[in-house]
Amino acid sequence: MKSGIANALLVIASASLMHCGNHAPIAGGGVSETTNGFALGVILNQNGSPAAHSRVMLIPKLHDPVIDSAIPGSMIDTTDDQGRYLLKSSMADTFNIQGVNDQSGDRLLISAISIRKNDTTFIPVGTLQRPGAVKIILPDYYDRTSGYLYLQGTTFSAGIENDYAMIDSVPAGIIPSLHYGNAADPLQNRTIKTRFAVFPRNTTLIADYTSWSFSRRVYLNTKVSGADVPNDVFNFPILIRLTAGNFMFNQAKTNGEDLRLAKADSTPLSYEIERWDSAAGVAEVWVKADTVRGNDSTQYLTMFWGASTSSTTAQSNGNAVFDASRGFEGAWHLNQNCLDATSHGNHGTNYGAVDTVGIIGYCKKFNGKDSIKITGLMGSPASVSLSVWASLDTPGTVGADAVSVGDAILIRFDDSWNSQGTEGDYCVNPAAVMDSTHCFTKSNMFYKQTGWHYVTYCVDGAAGVQKLYIDGALSASTGSKIPIMYTGFGTATYIGTHGNGRAGFNFNGLIDEVRICSVVHSPEWVKLCYMNQRADDKLVEFR
């Protein structure tokens, strides 16, 4: 039905060559000004009816809406009751036709229309649609004062706000090209992207990586052949280990300042460089993925490096990766420091632990007397997930605490006090005596001198369930609806010893990548952490 109406309107237009707007009528196939060229066409609404009273422009294909002159009135028309328009140009060129209905806000863009002098060009029928938008992420070296973004051959442009530009109300369809312009220095002008799609009511995200010389895909394999995680995991910090075998460090800046990561659609990703040692050819990088797809091996991220400009600055940001709004109360990589990667700034004070090679970069070695103290109890949340990588040499008198939030909640290795083995426990009754009452989730597994193990302890305060995971698998589960009691013994958090100062639980061995979260992690999250962070990473693949 729509095509029938359109064809009928074109027949009427071409037969009568009636004028649109205030232009002179065309007679005998010629024009009233024989040096002009004309574009004649019809615009429809989405329901197929004529798009009456819509504004239409004929815009040169190289038009820059910021610095070029305004479109002259002869190249602008308003459609009649049958949706017809007539546009006039005094020069032969290639144009775009841009239309809008001011009442509905619907728009259209018809590209690459050739207009010749002394001739009339009949334009394919156009249909107005709801517009979209284009958001452009820009490198830090772009001029924020004089720079701007524009869609060439249209009236659409935008200034730069911090690290992006947003062009609104863009006609849906294929956009010929996106450009950066600089009013103060035209030599900086550049084409960012050509022929890309904009969809109705959606924002197309574009990141400018044209100044980066090198890129490589990093695949995420969650199939049985990889991490073996069947369900999606969200807002996940992925560990990417770079070595001389998968990355050319001499192509990047000395400290990785020009490293960038993006999704397959070029959406930039937040990342943190834990270590970058270009001389040794090793690096550990944490990347925040909004979704890691389960049972999939086609998903990939893209790394970019080798920026062609010397002004590129580092964008490593642990606060964005270990996002406090997602429940991260503290994350300590223990990579030659005791800094908290989250925005909480729960940095630790080291009392004797020394640096050594860990499961992820560097870690801390404890001798049974050392500890790291972090002031506070991480907000005293009702639900908690503790996780730690540890390699126990020999336990203390009755066990070895890897991390202890006061005397409220902890992970202990090889508890021989009640033959409970490696466990998680939390305080339920901190009476004013030395031995307060705890809820234990015990594995009965002892890991002295067995190498690295990844332990996660989750307390779900709402459900009244406690779960202990060892090396990514559920080891023990208990049920207790009594809430965690934070008042009583201990007002600080410790790594490598007990939180209320009891020396019998000191740790002797290696500890790495300690995290405390105020959310309960899913079994898929825990397993993906283990499979990704283990020495023989099963998630990340360089193909």
C-alpha positions in Angstrom: 0.0 0.0 0.0 2.8 2.4 0.9 4.7 1.8 -2.3 1.5 2.3 -4.3 0.8 5.7 -2.8 4.5 6.7 -3.3 4.4 5.7 -7.0 1.2 7.6 -7.5 2.6 10.7 -6.0 5.7 10.6 -8.1 3.5 10.1 -11.2 1.5 13.2 -10.3 4.7 15.1 -9.5 6.5 14.2 -12.7 3.4 14.7 -14.9 2.3 18.1 -13.7 5.8 19.3 -12.4 3.8 21.5 -10.0 5.9 23.9 -7.9 6.5 23.4 -4.2 6.9 26.2 -1.8 7.5 29.5 -3.5 9.6 28.2 -6.4 8.6 29.0 -10.0 6.8 26.1 -11.9 8.8 24.0 -14.3 7.5 24.0 -17.9 8.3 21.8 -20.9 11.0 19.9 -19.1 13.1 23.0 -18.6 13.5 25.4 -15.7 12.8 29.1 -15.2 16.5 29.7 -14.5 18.3 27.5 -17.1 21.6 27.5 -15.0 19.9 25.8 -12.1 19.4 22.2 -11.3 16.4 20.8 -9.5 15.6 18.0 -7.1 12.0 16.8 -7.1 10.7 14.2 -4.6 8.1 13.0 -2.1 8.3 12.3 1.6 6.0 9.9 3.5 5.2 9.3 7.1 5.8 5.8 8.6 2.2 4.9 8.0 2.5 5.6 4.3 0.6 8.9 4.3 2.2 12.0 2.7 4.5 13.9 5.1 2.9 17.3 4.6 4.5 20.5 5.9 7.9 19.0 6.5 11.1 21.0 6.0 13.6 19.6 3.4 17.1 20.8 2.7 19.6 20.1 -0.1 23.0 20.0 1.5 26.4 19.7 -0.3 28.0 16.4 0.6 31.2 18.1 2.0 29.2 20.6 4.1 30.7 21.4 7.6 27.8 22.8 9.6 30.1 24.7 12.0 32.3 26.7 9.7 30.5 26.7 6.4 27.8 29.2 5.4 24.2 28.5 6.2 22.2 26.6 3.6 20.6 29.2 1.2 16.8 29.6 1.1 16.7 28.3 -2.5 17.9 24.9 -1.2 15.2 24.6 1.4 11.6 23.8 0.9 8.4 22.8 2.8 6.4 19.8 1.5 2.9 20.4 0.2 -0.2 18.5 1.3 0.9 15.5 -0.9 4.4 15.4 0.7 6.1 16.9 -2.5 9.1 19.2 -2.4 11.3 21.0 -5.0 14.9 22.0 -4.2 17.1 24.2 -6.4 20.9 24.4 -6.8 22.9 26.8 -8.9 25.8 24.4 -9.0 26.3 20.9 -10.1 27.4 18.7 -7.3 26.6 15.7 -5.1 24.2 16.5 -2.2 22.4 14.9 0.7 18.7 15.6 1.3 17.8 16.1 5.0 14.2 16.3 6.1 12.3 16.9 9.4 8.7 17.2 10.5 8.8 19.7 13.3 5.6 18.5 14.8 6.4 14.8 15.1 10.2 15.2 15.3 10.6 12.4 12.7 13.6 12.8 10.3 15.2 11.4 7.2 18.5 11.6 5.3 18.9 10.6 1.7 22.6 10.5 0.6 24.6 10.9 -2.6 22.1 12.7 -4.8 23.7 14.1 -8.0 22.3 17.3 -9.3 23.2 18.6 -12.8 22.6 22.1 -14.2 19.7 22.5 -16.6 18.2 19.2 -15.4 15.7 17.9 -12.9 16.6 14.9 -10.7 13.8 12.8 -9.3 14.6 11.7 -5.8 13.7 8.2 -4.4 10.7 8.3 -2.1 11.9 9.0 1.5 10.2 8.0 4.7 10.4 9.9 8.0 11.5 7.9 11.1 12.1 8.5 14.7 15.7 9.8 15.1 18.6 8.3 17.0 21.8 9.8 18.4 25.6 9.3 18.0 27.9 9.3 21.0 31.6 9.6 20.2 34.3 8.7 22.8 37.5 10.7 22.1 41.1 10.3 23.1 42.4 12.8 25.7 44.6 14.7 23.2 41.6 16.1 21.3 41.2 19.9 21.6 38.2 20.4 23.9 38.1 24.2 23.3 38.1 24.6 19.5 37.3 21.0 18.5 33.9 19.7 17.5 32.3 16.7 15.8 30.0 16.8 12.8 28.2 14.6 10.3 29.5 15.8 7.0 26.8 16.9 4.5 24.2 17.5 7.3 23.4 20.2 9.8 24.4 18.0 12.8 27.3 18.8 15.0 28.3 18.9 18.7 31.0 20.2 20.9 33.2 18.0 23.1 32.3 17.5 26.8 35.2 15.9 28.8 35.8 12.7 26.9 32.9 12.5 24.5 30.6 14.3 22.1 26.9 13.6 21.7 25.1 14.4 18.5 21.3 14.2 19.0 18.3 13.9 16.7 20.2 12.2 14.0 18.1 10.7 11.1 18.0 6.9 11.3 19.8 5.0 8.5 23.3 4.9 7.1 25.3 8.0 7.9 27.9 8.8 5.2 30.7 10.0 7.5 31.7 11.4 10.9 34.4 14.0 11.2 36.4 16.0 13.8 36.9 19.6 13.0 39.0 22.3 14.7 38.0 25.9 14.3 41.4 27.2 15.4 43.6 24.7 13.6 42.0 23.1 10.5 45.2 20.9 10.0 43.8 18.8 12.9 40.6 18.0 11.0 40.1 14.3 10.4 37.6 11.6 9.3 36.7 9.4 12.3 34.3 6.9 10.7 32.5 6.3 7.4 29.2 4.6 6.6 27.7 3.6 10.0 24.2 2.9 11.1 22.0 4.9 13.3 18.8 3.3 14.6 15.5 4.9 15.7 15.4 5.8 19.4 18.9 4.3 19.9 22.4 5.8 20.5 25.2 4.6 18.2 28.5 4.6 20.2 31.7 5.3 18.3 35.2 5.3 19.8 38.1 6.9 17.9 41.0 4.5 17.7 42.4 5.9 14.4 45.5 7.1 16.2 46.4 3.6 17.5 48.7 1.6 15.3 48.2 -1.9 16.8 45.2 -3.9 18.0 44.5 -7.5 19.0 41.4 -9.5 19.9 41.2 -11.1 23.3 38.6 -14.0 23.3 36.6 -15.2 26.3 36.0 -18.9 26.3 33.3 -20.0 28.8 32.6 -23.3 27.0 33.5 -26.7 28.6 36.8 -26.4 26.7 37.6 -23.2 28.6 36.2 -21.8 31.9 33.2 -24.1 31.8 30.7 -21.5 33.0 27.2 -22.1 31.5 25.5 -18.9 32.5 26.2 -15.2 32.0 28.2 -13.3 34.6 27.8 -9.5 35.0 30.1 -6.6 35.9 33.0 -8.9 36.1 36.7 -7.9 36.4 38.6 -10.0 33.8 42.3 -10.6 34.3 44.4 -10.3 31.2 48.0 -11.5 31.5 50.4 -10.1 28.9 53.7 -11.7 28.1 56.3 -11.4 25.4 54.6 -14.3 23.7 51.3 -12.6 23.2 52.2 -8.8 23.2 54.9 -6.7 21.7 55.9 -4.4 24.6 58.3 -2.4 22.4 55.3 -1.2 20.4 53.6 0.4 23.4 54.6 3.2 25.7 57.0 2.4 28.5 54.3 2.0 31.2 51.4 1.1 29.0 50.0 4.6 29.0 48.6 4.1 25.5 46.8 0.9 26.2 43.0 0.9 25.5 40.4 -1.8 25.6 37.0 -2.0 24.0 34.1 -4.3 23.4 33.5 -5.8 19.9 31.3 -2.8 19.0 34.1 -0.4 20.1 32.5 0.6 23.4 35.4 1.6 25.6 36.0 -0.6 28.7 37.4 0.5 32.1 40.7 -1.2 33.0 43.4 -1.1 35.6 47.0 -2.0 35.1 48.2 -3.9 38.1 51.7 -4.3 36.8 53.4 -3.2 33.6 57.1 -4.3 33.2 58.0 -3.7 29.6 61.7 -4.6 30.3 60.7 -8.1 31.6 57.8 -8.4 29.1 55.0 -9.0 31.6 51.9 -7.2 32.6 48.6 -7.9 34.5 45.6 -5.9 33.4 42.1 -6.0 35.0 39.2 -5.1 32.6 35.6 -4.6 33.6 33.2 -6.4 31.4 29.5 -5.6 31.7 28.7 -9.2 30.6 30.7 -12.3 30.2 28.5 -14.6 28.1 28.1 -18.2 29.4 28.8 -21.2 27.3 30.4 -19.1 24.5 33.8 -18.9 22.8 33.1 -16.1 20.2 32.9 -13.1 22.6 36.0 -10.9 22.4 37.5 -7.7 23.6 39.9 -5.6 21.6 43.2 -4.2 22.9 44.6 -1.1 21.2 48.1 0.2 21.7 50.9 2.1 19.8 49.2 5.6 19.8 50.7 7.9 17.2 50.6 10.9 19.5 53.0 11.6 22.3 50.3 13.3 24.4 48.4 10.1 25.1 48.0 9.7 28.9 47.3 6.6 31.0 43.6 5.7 31.7 44.3 2.9 34.2 41.5 3.2 36.8 41.0 0.6 39.5 38.1 2.5 41.0 36.1 2.0 37.8 36.9 -1.7 37.5 36.4 -2.6 41.2 33.3 -0.5 41.4 32.1 0.4 44.9 28.5 0.8 43.5 28.7 -2.9 42.6 29.5 -4.0 46.1 33.3 -3.9 46.2 34.3 -2.7 49.7 38.0 -3.4 49.2 40.3 -5.0 46.7 44.0 -5.4 47.4 46.3 -6.8 44.7 49.2 -6.7 47.1 51.5 -5.8 44.1 54.4 -4.3 46.0 52.0 -2.2 48.0 48.9 -2.5 50.2 46.6 -0.1 48.2 42.9 -0.6 47.9 41.8 -0.5 44.2 38.3 0.7 45.1 37.1 4.3 45.6 36.7 3.6 49.3 40.5 4.0 49.7 40.8 1.3 52.4 44.6 1.2 52.1 46.5 -1.1 54.3 49.6 -0.6 56.5 52.2 -3.3 56.2 53.8 -4.7 59.3 56.6 -6.8 58.0 55.2 -8.8 55.0 57.7 -8.8 52.0 57.1 -8.8 48.3 57.5 -11.9 46.2 56.1 -13.5 43.0 52.5 -14.3 43.4 49.7 -16.1 41.5 48.9 -12.7 39.8 52.0 -10.5 39.5 53.5 -9.9 42.9 52.1 -10.8 46.3 53.0 -10.7 50.0 54.9 -13.3 52.0 54.1 -13.7 55.7 56.4 -15.4 58.2 53.9 -16.1 61.0 54.4 -12.7 62.7 53.7 -10.3 59.8 50.4 -8.7 59.0 48.6 -6.0 57.0 46.2 -3.7 58.9 43.3 -1.9 57.3 41.4 0.5 59.5 37.7 -0.2 59.8 35.2 -3.1 59.2 34.4 -2.4 55.6 31.0 -0.9 56.4 29.8 -3.8 58.4 27.5 -5.2 55.7 24.8 -7.8 56.5 25.9 -9.9 53.4 29.5 -10.5 52.6 31.8 -12.2 50.1 35.4 -12.7 51.1 37.9 -14.1 48.6 41.7 -14.7 48.7 44.4 -16.6 46.9 46.8 -18.2 49.4 49.6 -20.7 49.6 50.1 -21.9 53.2 53.5 -23.0 54.4 52.7 -24.0 58.0 49.7 -22.8 60.0 49.8 -21.0 63.3 49.1 -22.7 66.6 45.5 -23.6 65.7 45.1 -22.3 62.1 46.0 -19.5 59.8 43.8 -16.5 59.0 44.2 -15.2 55.5 41.7 -12.3 55.9 39.8 -11.3 59.0 37.2 -8.4 59.3 37.7 -7.8 63.0 36.4 -10.9 64.7 33.2 -10.6 62.7 33.9 -12.7 59.5 37.0 -14.4 58.2 38.7 -17.1 56.0 40.9 -19.4 57.9 43.2 -22.1 56.5 43.8 -25.5 58.3 41.9 -24.8 61.5 43.1 -27.7 63.8 41.3 -26.3 66.8 38.2 -28.4 66.2 39.7 -30.3 63.2 37.6 -28.1 60.8 40.3 -27.6 58.2 40.0 -24.6 55.9 36.9 -22.7 56.7 34.9 -19.5 56.7 33.2 -18.3 59.9 31.4 -15.3 61.3 30.6 -14.1 64.7 27.1 -14.4 66.1 27.6 -13.6 69.8 30.6 -11.5 70.7 30.4 -11.7 74.4 33.0 -9.9 76.6 35.0 -13.1 76.8 37.9 -14.3 74.7 36.1 -17.1 73.0 33.0 -15.7 71.3 30.5 -17.8 69.5 30.8 -18.2 65.7 29.0 -19.9 62.9 31.5 -22.2 61.1 31.3 -23.3 57.4 34.1 -25.9 57.4 35.6 -27.9 54.6 37.6 -30.5 56.7 40.3 -30.0 54.1 43.9 -29.1 55.0 46.1 -27.4 52.5 49.5 -27.0 54.2 52.3 -27.0 51.6 50.0 -27.9 48.7 50.5 -24.6 46.7 48.0 -21.9 45.7 44.3 -22.2 46.5 41.5 -19.8 45.8 39.0 -19.6 48.7 35.7 -17.6 48.7 33.3 -17.4 51.7 29.8 -16.0 51.1 27.4 -15.0 53.9 23.9 -14.3 52.6 22.3 -12.4 55.5 18.9 -12.2 53.8 18.6 -15.9 53.0 20.5 -17.1 56.1 22.9 -19.3 54.0 26.7 -19.5 54.2 28.8 -21.1 51.4 32.5 -21.9 51.2 34.1 -22.4 47.8 37.6 -23.8 47.3 39.2 -23.5 43.9 35.9 -22.4 42.3 33.8 -25.3 43.6 31.4 -25.4 46.5 33.1 -27.1 49.4 30.6 -26.6 52.3 27.3 -24.9 53.0 25.6 -24.1 56.3 22.4 -22.4 57.4 22.1 -19.7 60.0 19.7 -16.7 60.1 21.6 -15.1 63.0 23.1 -11.9 61.6 26.8 -11.1 61.6 27.7 -9.3 64.8 30.4 -6.6 64.2 30.5 -5.2 67.7 32.8 -6.9 70.3 36.3 -7.9 69.5 38.3 -6.1 66.8 37.7 -2.8 65.1 40.1 -3.2 62.1 40.5 -5.6 59.2 43.6 -7.7 58.8 45.4 -9.7 56.2 47.7 -12.5 57.5 46.4 -12.6 61.1 43.3 -12.6 63.2 41.3 -9.4 63.5 41.2 -9.1 67.3 44.9 -9.6 67.8 45.0 -13.3 68.7 48.4 -14.4 67.5 47.5 -18.1 67.4 46.0 -17.7 63.9 48.9 -16.0 62.2 49.6 -16.9 58.6 52.9 -18.3 57.3 53.1 -18.3 53.5 51.9 -16.3 50.5 48.7 -14.2 50.1 47.5 -12.5 46.9 44.4 -10.7 45.6 42.2 -10.2 48.6 38.7 -8.9 48.1 35.8 -8.0 50.4 32.4 -7.3 48.9 29.0 -6.4 50.4 27.2 -8.6 47.9 26.8 -12.4 47.7 28.6 -13.7 44.6 26.9 -16.4 42.5 28.6 -19.8 42.0 29.2 -18.8 38.3 31.0 -15.6 39.5 33.2 -17.6 41.9 34.1 -20.2 39.4 34.9 -17.7 36.7 37.2 -15.9 39.1 39.1 -19.1 39.8 39.2 -20.2 36.1 40.4 -16.8 35.0 42.9 -16.1 37.7 44.6 -19.5 38.0 48.1 -19.7 36.6 46.9 -21.6 33.5 44.0 -19.1 32.8 41.1 -21.0 31.2 39.0 -17.9 30.2 41.2 -15.6 28.2 42.5 -16.8 24.8 44.8 -15.0 22.3 44.0 -16.4 18.8 
